[in-house]
Amino acid sequence: MPARALTVILAAGEGKRMHSVLPKVLHRVGRKPLIEHLVQSSLKSGLGRVIIVVGHRRDMVIESLVDYPIEYVVQADQRGTGHAMQMVADYVGNYDGSCLVLPGDAPFVRPATMRQLVEFHEAGNYAATLFTAEVADPTGYGRVVRDASGDVARIVEHGDAKTEELEIHEVNSSIYVFDYRQLAYILSRLEGDNRQGELYLTDTIAMLRRTGGRVGAIKAEDPVEAMGINDHAQLREADRIYRERQPPEPPKRSRPQIAFDEDEDEDEMDYLAGATAGANGAAGVLEGVEEAEPELDAESDVDAEDEAEAEAEESPLADNED
């Protein structure tokens, strides 16, 4: 039986570092909004129902996706990713199953990867599963700290990391799969005890661990899949990667061509319909070749066949004049 999951895309944020009137998720990679890449991949994954959390300039986001069979949840006050999922919980109600959560600024996540995450999560009977990436420079990313069994013990933000934790190069992509019932229970207990007073989805990982839940992780084979977009420099880099990875366009088919020499026989050139003969060997198109019909002298009232018979009666020899 194919994997099934509720898919939630978080797209309510403003994206202040983009310094734009556009919501961050409407900035384009490969001439397509970031959010549209995710919506298309989510629908292609075949996991099922897709919900998008909208907030900042939500009318623009909804209008950009009018052709897709998706649902919307409004986060009127953007109080963090944990708060966004609380809005989803209010909307969804009594759902039982896996829940895939995606940030709206990650355009490279493939449908196959989405299915793989859900299948891994359910096979391991995890409370939550993270999609992680090994990066050369983890500066600014939340580090993934694993326990002796290989499960995730916690996520440590860069600013809170100890010296040994700063040496970790496996980072959190903010892509998760949750057991929805366990997540809903934890969401109701989230507290915004931080400087911003926001509710963070990352805090649910440690809380699930404390309640006895196991947290697994799949490391991306291609780190680009875990790439998020936070500023214009990253947007340009994502656009470059996207264009480089597009398959080459097939060569355009051209019609056969024929070139004429300067001394080409004029009768043969006339025979090739559509040919363009130039004094310097211009090329002509070989197409629809037909032999031209002989023309009658416009000034003669004599049918061509009768004229030929009359000439034959006068002389048995053909006239050899040029």
DAFEN-V306360 format. One record per helix or strand. SS is the DSSP state (h for helix, s for strand). FROM is the first residue (numbers start at 1). TO is the last residue. If there is no record, write none. Layout:
# DAFEN-V306360
ss->(SS	SS)
from->(FROM	FROM)
to->(TO	TO)
This chain:
# DAFEN-V306360
ss->(s	h	h	s	s	h	s	h	s	h	s	h	s	s	s	h	h	s	h	h	s	h	h	s	h	s	h)
from->(6	16	24	28	32	34	50	58	71	81	98	111	128	143	152	158	163	170	180	203	215	223	232	257	266	283	304)
to->(11	18	26	29	33	45	54	64	74	92	103	123	134	146	156	160	166	179	187	210	219	226	244	259	271	285	314)
